[in-house]
Amino acid sequence: MPSPWPHLAAVAVLMRSSLHAGYDFCQVLQWFAERVDRIILLFDAHKLDISDEFSEAIKAFRGQDDKIRVVLNKADQVDTQQLMRVYGALMWSLGKVINTPEVLRVYIGSFWAQPLQNTDNRRLFEAEAQDLFRDIQSLPQKAAVRKLNDLIKRARLAKVHAYIISHLKKEMPSMFGKENKKRELISRLPEIYIQLQREYQISAGDFPEVKAMQVLEAHCSASSGGWGEEEQLENYDFTKFHSLKPKLIEAVDNMLSNKISSLMNLISLEEISTPTQLVQGGAFDGTTEGPFNQGYGEGAKEGADEEEWVVAKDKPVYDELFYTLSPINGKISGVNAKKEMVTSKLPNSVLGKIWKLADCDCDGMLDEEEFALAKHLIKIKLDGYELPNSLPPHLVPPSHR
């Protein structure tokens, strides 16, 4: 089934003890990991734990390390000192599970629509959320490069498979002792890997896992084009494997060394000549509008049946605050409005939604009615109600109707 976002599919992992009933869950994750643009692993700052099942799931992403991003969520539930310890513990734990020369990118924040419990790190959460959004939004631009990288991985894997299979065939006796020799070769696969690495100057990272070759699973079936699911090497006749074909190896090497660079140049030229593509819709709409991010929600029906503007009953209190924020020509700037609005401790995603709704004339400033509306919407959210996607007619300030 095609993804509604063709350039974006995030694999969110929630492990339960019953996941392995009836099918290999890690195999499913591996299948998805090979086809998505981004993999996001979620951790809670106040409940950091990598269970054995979660660890196995993460290991299923082997070879897809460049796609992985980590989100340390609910970071507002710990103070700054605890957050530093949690971050260090997370990096240490991930280092044992994910073997990559580069440090994984970890985004720290609190991705929910309720008031932050600890606001000491608000600026950090704000910057991290923006970085994560930008990373996801830029996926369409990087889709071609990712597909090219996948092509390179598959070409290298096919090349290594050819070396392994041809070596197994070459080592087989022509007459007697075939079964014994086959079992010996299967058990000696780690040694054979090292031998082939030295003989053909191949990086160890290009080789498939030994277990994946000894028990050729569905993944190997897709990669090598003919292995049966869950079938072992010992079920095959090694003498019927193909011998190494130097011309085909030479063609692959030529593609990797010459043609790939030409394709990269074409991709670069296309990126320059075409408009920048970004992921659109949902939380990504309006992420740069006003001094906050875009949020989500619906509701706010109070006062819909009343003739008087529902905000007016609390407007005198809001007006007092308004005139303490240094209005110029009857309006306050986004910077000054933000100073007051963040005291609600609502996350920036929610405050961004409130800003967009309250700035009725979209001039980047708030007059006293717009400010009162903003405060009213904050009160609605703090009272546990959801915000509307667009401003209902009964909430529009009288001077803006």
N, C-alpha and C positions, 0 to 999 in steps of 0.2 A: 504494500500500500504506500503510495507516495506521501511524503511528509508535507503538511500544509506550509511549512517553511522549508523549501527545497535546499537551502544552504545551511540550515541549522537544525540539529537534533541533539538534544542534551540527554545523556543517560544519568538519571538520578537513581541512586541505589539505596533501597531500604531492605535490609536483610532480615528475614524471619526464619525460624528453624524449619518451617514447612516448605520452603521454596524449592527444595530439591526433589519433592515428590512428583514422580512422573516424567521428569525431564532434567537435563543437565543445565542448571541455571547459568553457570559460568560460561558454558558454550554459547548460550543465547547472548550473554553480554559481549562475548568475543565477536559474535556475528555482527551485532549492532556497532561495536567499537570500530570495526573496519569500514563502516559505511557512513559514520557521522562526521561532522566538522568539529564538534566540541564535546568533551566529556567533562561534566561538572560533578565533583565529589563533595558532599555536604557533611560538615561536622558541627556539632554544638559545642560552644566554648565552655558551657557549664557541665557538660557531660561527655567529655572526650574519651572515646574508646574505639579501638579498632579490633573488633572481634575476629575470631578465626574465619568465620564465614565472609565477613567484609574483606578481610585480607585476601582470601582466595578470589573474591570478585575483582578486587583491584589488580591482582596478578593476571586476570583474564585480559587486561588491557595492555599486556606486554607488547612492545613494538609500536604502541600508539601514544607514547609519552608526550609528544609534541602537542597532542590534542587535549591533554588533561589540565584542568584548572581546579583549584581547591577553594572552597568557600568555608571560612570559619564563621559560622552564623551565631546569632544570639550573644554577640560579644558585649552587649550592653548589660548583661547579667553578671558580669565580673568587673572588678575595678582594674585600673591600669597595671598595677603590679601583678595581679593574678593573670591578666591577659598576656603579659610578657612570658610568664611561666607556661601558660597553656600553649602559646604559639611555639615556644621552644620544644615542648613535649610533642606537639603535633609534627613538627619537622623531623624530630628524632624518630618517631614512630613510622612516618612515611618513608624515611630513609631506609628502613629495614624491609619495607614492602616493595617500593618502587626503585629499581636500580637504574638510575639515570645520571649522567655526568653533570647535568644542569639542575639547579634548585627549582623545584616546582613553584609556580606562582600561586600564592595564597592570598585571597581577598578577605579582609576582615571587616565585619559589619554586623548589622542587625536588620535583616530583610523582612520586616513585618510592618504593619500599619498601626501599631499601638505606640503610646509614649515611651521614649527610651528610659529604661530604669536607671541608667548611669550615663550622664551626658558629658563626662570628662573627655571622651574621645569622639565627640560628635564630628569634628573636622576630619578626623581620620576616617570614620565611617563614610562620610560624605565623599571624600576623595576616592576611597576604595570602590564605592558603588559606581561612581562615574567611570572609573577604570574598567570595571567589569562590564558595564553597559557598552562602553566603547569597543571593548574586545569582541563582544557578541555582535555588535552592529557592523563591525568591519569584516565579518566572516564572508559575505558575498565577494568582497574584493580579493580575498585570499583563497577562494574556492578553486580557482584554476591552478594555483601553485600547489595546493593540497593534493589535487588529483594527479598532478605531475609527480609529486613526492610518492604517492601511492604506486604510480607506475614504476618508479625507480625501485621501490621496495620489492614489488612483485618480480621485476626483471632480475634483481639480484638473487631473490629466493629461488626463481626458476633455474638460474645458473648454478647455484649451490646444489640444488636437487640433482641436476644433471651430473655434477661431479660425484655426489654421494652414490647415486644409483649405478653409474658406470664403474665406480670403484668396487662396489659389491659384486657386480657381474664379473669383473676382471679377476677377483680373488677366488671365484668359485672353481672347483676342480672340474675337469671335463668328463670324468667317468664315475669314480666311486667317492663315497663319503660326503655327498652333497648336503645331506640334512645336518650332519655334525658341523660342517663348515659354516652352514647358514646360521646355526645357533651361536657359533663362536663369533661370527661377524656381528650379529645383533648385540651380543654382550660387549663387544669391543667398540661399539659405536663412538663412545667418548674419545678413545684413542685414534679412531679413524678421522674424527673431526680435526684433532690437532695435527694429524699428518697432512690432511688436505689443506689446512690453513697455511702450513709451512710450504707445501709444494706449489700452491697456486697463489700465495700471498693474498689470502682472503681474510677479511676481518671476522673475528669470532662472533660479532653481533649480527652478521649476515646469515648465520646458521640457524636452522629451526631447533627447537628444544629436542634434546635426546629422547625424552619420553614420547614426544609427539611423533617422532620417527619410529620408535620401537612399537608403539601402539598407534597406528595411523588413524586419526580420528576424522570427523567430518570436515574440520578446517583444512587438514592436509588434503582431503579429497578435492576440495574446491581449488586449492593452490596448485596441486600437481596434476589434476585432470584425470583421475581414474581410480583412486583408492576407494575402497568400500568403507562405509561408516563402521567405526569400532573394530576394524579388521587389523590383525597383527601382521608384522612383516613376515613372520614365519609361515604364514598361509600362502605366500607367493613363491613362485619359482624364480630364483635370482638369475638363473641362466637365460631367462626370457627377457630380462631387462635390456634396454638399449645401450649400446656402447656410446662412448663420448664422441660427439660430432664437432670437431674443432671449428668448422666453418660457421656453425650456428653460434658457438661461443664467441667467435670473432665478431659476428653480426651484433650480438648483444653488447659486447664491449664497445663497438663502434657507436651504437646508439647511446650508451651511457656517457661516453667521452665527447661525442661530437653533436649528435642530433638533439640531445637534451638541452645543451647550451643554446642552440638555435631556437628551441621552443621557449626557453626562458626569455630570450630577447623579444620574441613575438608577444609574449604575455605582458612584458614591460611596456611595449609600444601600445598594446591594446588598453592597458590601464591609463596611460597618458591621454589617449584619444577619446575614451568613453567617460561619461559622467560617473561620479562616485556613487556606488551602490551601497545602501545601508539597509539593515533589517528594519522594517517599519511595522507599526501597529501595536496595540496594547500598551504596555509600560514604556515602550520606546518612543511613543508620540510625545513631542514637546519636552524631551529631557533637558533641553538647553534653554527653555523659555523661562523668563523671570529669574529670581535668585535661588530657585529650588528646582528639584526634579519633578517629573510627572508621577502622579499616583494613580489610584484606582478606587472604585466604589460607586454606590448608588443610594438614593433615598432622599431624606430631608423634605418631608411633606408638611411640616408644621406651618400654619398660617396660610395654607393654600386657599382656604375658604373665607378668609378675612379680607375686608376692604383695606384695612390699614397695613402698612408694611410691617411684617412681624419683627424686623430688626429694630424698629423704632423704640420699642419698650426698654431696651438696654442701651440705646444710642447715647444718652447723656454720659454714661460711664465710659463708653468707648471714645467719646469726644474728648474727655479729659486726658486720656492716654494719647490721643492723636496729637494734641497741641503740645505734648512734652517731647515729640519726636521731630521738632524743628521743621514744620511744613514751610514750603516756599510757594507763594502764589496759590495757597490752598491745597497743596499736594505734598506728600512725603515720598522720598525716593525709595527704591527697592531695598537699598542697604539699610536705611533707617527702619523700614517696615520689618525687615528680617530680624533686626535686633529684638523687637517686641514679640514677633511671632514664634521665635525659637524658645521663648520662655515657657511655651506650652509643653515642651519636651516631646512633641510629636516628631516622628522621623521626617526627613526632608522629602521623601516621596509623597507624603500626605500634605505637607506644607506647600509643596509645588503645585499640587492639585488645587488647593485653596487659593493660592495666588492667581492661578489661571482663571478660576471662577470669579474672583473678586475684582480683578483688573478688567472691568467691563469694556473700557475703551482701548485696551491693549497698548497703553502708552508707557508702560514700565514704571508707573507711579500710581499712588492711591490718593483719592480725595477722601474727605471725611466719611462720606457714605460708603465708598468702596472699602475703607478701612473697617468701618463698623460691620460691613458684610463679612469681611475676612475673619473678624473676631467672632461673629455669630457662627460661621462655618467651623471654626476651631472648637467652639463650645459644643456644636452638634457632634463632632467627632469624639471629643472627650467624654460626652455623655453615652457613648457606645453605639451611635448610629453611623450609617454609611453616608458617604458624600455622593451627590449626583454626578453623572458624567457631563452634563451640561446644566447651566444655571436655569432652574425653573422660573417661569414668568413672575411668580409671586415673590421671588427673592431678588429680582432685579431692582436696584435702587431707583427711587422715584425720578431722580434727575437724569437717569440713563434710559428711561423707558421711551 
